[in-house]
């Protein structure tokens, strides 16, 4: 039997180590009534009284000028610190990330195995067939500051193995889209 619960949860897989605890608690509380069965991208304005998040993406999709390597900007390539399982180089700019009032939350459904006593045990693998009881929850995948509501979502970076042929996000043309986007965007990484 598969059960779908409403509400948003954070797990050890959630990429939230950069989110202030009070803001994370606010997000989880605000989205406690969301349905658990579908992928969602949600833009939210941070209320007064909470710490403002920062926006690490710099470039035209955020309302900034293009980030050009020869335009007097301190642009370099490096592996982002704190990013789980990311071993490819990112396009980085040496600057402090600006604060913002807007936050993007990306949530996805995850199905977990449930034992006979009703205790959630582990995630059902992507290609795993599980016939036993399960529970589907809406899990916070990541949350990050954005420049404005409705801002386009950045594509995966060109070095991301998920967009290489055979990767879980691969489709025709994604590599070219990624390269075009990241040619004029960078992530803040003050040294």
C-alpha positions as CSV (number, residue, x, y, z in Angstrom):
1,X,0.0,0.0,0.0
2,X,1.3,3.5,-0.9
3,X,0.4,6.4,1.2
4,X,1.0,10.1,0.2
5,X,1.2,12.6,3.0
6,X,0.8,16.4,2.7
7,X,3.5,18.7,4.0
8,X,7.1,19.3,3.3
9,X,10.0,17.6,5.2
10,X,13.7,18.1,5.2
11,X,15.9,15.0,5.3
12,X,19.7,14.3,5.5
13,X,19.6,14.5,1.6
14,X,18.2,18.1,1.7
15,X,20.8,20.7,0.5
16,X,20.0,23.3,3.2
17,X,23.3,23.8,5.2
18,X,23.4,27.4,3.9
19,X,19.9,28.2,5.0
20,X,19.6,30.0,8.4
21,X,17.7,27.7,10.9
22,X,14.9,30.2,11.5
23,X,14.3,30.6,7.8
24,X,14.3,26.8,7.3
25,X,11.8,26.4,10.0
26,X,9.6,29.2,8.5
27,X,9.7,27.4,5.1
28,X,8.7,24.1,6.5
29,X,5.9,25.6,8.5
30,X,4.6,27.7,5.5
31,X,4.5,24.7,3.2
32,X,3.1,22.1,5.7
33,X,-0.1,21.8,3.7
34,X,1.4,21.2,0.2
35,X,0.5,17.9,-1.5
36,X,3.3,15.4,-1.4
37,X,3.0,13.7,-4.8
38,X,4.5,16.2,-7.3
39,X,7.7,18.1,-8.1
40,X,7.4,21.8,-7.2
41,X,9.4,25.0,-7.6
42,X,8.1,27.7,-5.2
43,X,9.2,31.3,-5.0
44,X,8.6,33.0,-1.6
45,X,9.2,36.4,-0.2
46,X,11.0,36.3,3.2
47,X,9.0,38.1,5.8
48,X,10.3,40.9,7.9
49,X,12.0,39.7,11.1
50,X,13.9,36.8,9.5
51,X,17.5,36.9,8.4
52,X,17.7,37.7,4.7
53,X,19.2,35.0,2.5
54,X,21.9,35.7,0.0
55,X,21.8,35.2,-3.8
56,X,24.8,33.4,-5.1
57,X,23.9,33.4,-8.8
58,X,25.1,36.5,-10.6
59,X,24.2,37.3,-14.3
60,X,21.4,38.4,-16.7
61,X,18.7,36.0,-15.4
62,X,18.9,37.8,-12.1
63,X,18.9,41.3,-13.6
64,X,22.6,41.7,-13.5
65,X,25.1,42.5,-16.3
66,X,26.7,39.4,-18.0
67,X,29.6,38.0,-16.1
68,X,32.5,38.3,-18.5
69,X,36.0,36.9,-18.0
70,X,37.6,39.8,-19.6
71,X,35.3,42.5,-18.3
72,X,37.4,43.4,-15.2
73,X,35.5,40.9,-13.0
74,X,37.5,38.4,-10.9
75,X,36.1,35.3,-12.6
76,X,37.7,31.9,-12.0
77,X,37.0,28.2,-12.0
78,X,37.0,26.0,-8.9
79,X,35.2,23.4,-7.0
80,X,32.5,24.9,-4.7
81,X,33.1,24.4,-1.0
82,X,30.3,22.8,0.9
83,X,28.6,21.3,-2.1
84,X,27.8,17.6,-1.5
85,X,29.0,15.2,-4.2
86,X,30.1,18.0,-6.6
87,X,33.5,17.3,-8.0
88,X,33.3,19.4,-11.2
89,X,34.5,22.9,-11.5
90,X,32.0,25.8,-11.3
91,X,32.3,29.2,-12.9
92,X,32.9,31.5,-9.9
93,X,33.2,35.2,-9.2
94,X,35.1,36.6,-6.3
95,X,32.5,38.7,-4.6
96,X,30.2,38.7,-1.6
97,X,26.7,37.4,-2.5
98,X,24.1,40.2,-2.3
99,X,21.2,39.8,0.2
100,X,17.7,39.3,-1.2
101,X,14.1,39.2,0.0
102,X,13.2,36.3,-2.4
103,X,13.9,32.6,-1.9
104,X,13.3,29.6,-4.2
105,X,12.3,26.3,-2.8
106,X,12.7,23.1,-4.9
107,X,10.8,20.1,-3.6
108,X,10.4,16.6,-5.0
109,X,8.4,13.6,-4.0
110,X,10.4,10.8,-2.4
111,X,9.0,7.4,-1.6
112,X,10.2,5.5,1.5
113,X,9.8,1.9,2.6
114,X,7.7,1.3,5.6
115,X,8.1,-1.7,7.8
116,X,5.3,-3.8,9.4
117,X,5.2,-1.5,12.5
118,X,4.7,1.6,10.3
119,X,8.2,2.9,10.8
120,X,9.8,4.6,7.8
121,X,13.1,2.8,7.0
122,X,14.8,3.9,3.8
123,X,14.1,5.6,0.4
124,X,12.9,3.4,-2.4
125,X,15.7,3.5,-5.0
126,X,15.0,5.2,-8.4
127,X,15.0,1.9,-10.3
128,X,14.0,-0.3,-7.5
129,X,10.7,-2.2,-7.6
130,X,9.1,-2.2,-4.1
131,X,5.9,-4.1,-3.5
132,X,5.7,-3.5,0.2
133,X,4.0,-0.6,2.1
134,X,5.4,2.8,1.3
135,X,5.0,6.5,2.2
136,X,5.5,9.3,-0.3
137,X,6.6,12.7,1.2
138,X,7.3,16.0,-0.4
139,X,11.0,16.5,0.4
140,X,12.9,19.8,0.4
141,X,15.7,19.2,-2.2
142,X,17.2,22.7,-1.9
143,X,16.4,26.3,-1.1
144,X,18.4,29.4,-2.2
145,X,18.1,33.1,-2.6
146,X,17.0,34.6,-6.0
147,X,16.9,38.1,-7.3
148,X,13.1,38.3,-8.0
149,X,10.0,36.2,-8.1
150,X,9.7,34.2,-11.3
151,X,13.4,34.3,-12.1
152,X,14.4,31.6,-14.5
153,X,15.9,28.5,-12.8
154,X,19.5,28.0,-13.7
155,X,20.3,24.9,-15.7
156,X,22.8,22.4,-14.3
157,X,26.4,23.4,-14.7
158,X,28.2,22.0,-17.8
159,X,30.4,19.7,-15.8
160,X,27.4,18.1,-13.9
161,X,27.5,14.3,-14.7
162,X,23.7,14.3,-14.7
163,X,23.6,16.2,-18.0
164,X,26.1,14.0,-19.8
165,X,24.8,11.2,-22.1
166,X,23.3,8.5,-19.9
167,X,22.9,10.9,-16.9
168,X,19.5,11.2,-15.2
169,X,18.9,14.8,-16.6
170,X,20.4,14.2,-20.1
171,X,18.3,15.2,-23.1
172,X,19.2,16.5,-26.5
173,X,20.5,20.0,-26.3
174,X,20.9,20.3,-22.6
175,X,24.7,20.6,-22.7
176,X,24.5,23.5,-25.2
177,X,21.8,25.3,-23.0
178,X,24.0,24.8,-20.0
179,X,27.1,26.2,-21.7
180,X,25.3,29.2,-23.1
181,X,23.8,30.1,-19.6
182,X,27.0,29.6,-17.7
183,X,29.0,31.6,-20.2
184,X,27.4,34.8,-18.8
185,X,26.6,33.7,-15.2
186,X,28.7,32.8,-12.2
187,X,28.3,31.8,-8.6
188,X,29.6,34.1,-5.8
189,X,32.6,32.6,-4.0
190,X,34.6,35.1,-2.1
191,X,38.1,33.8,-1.4
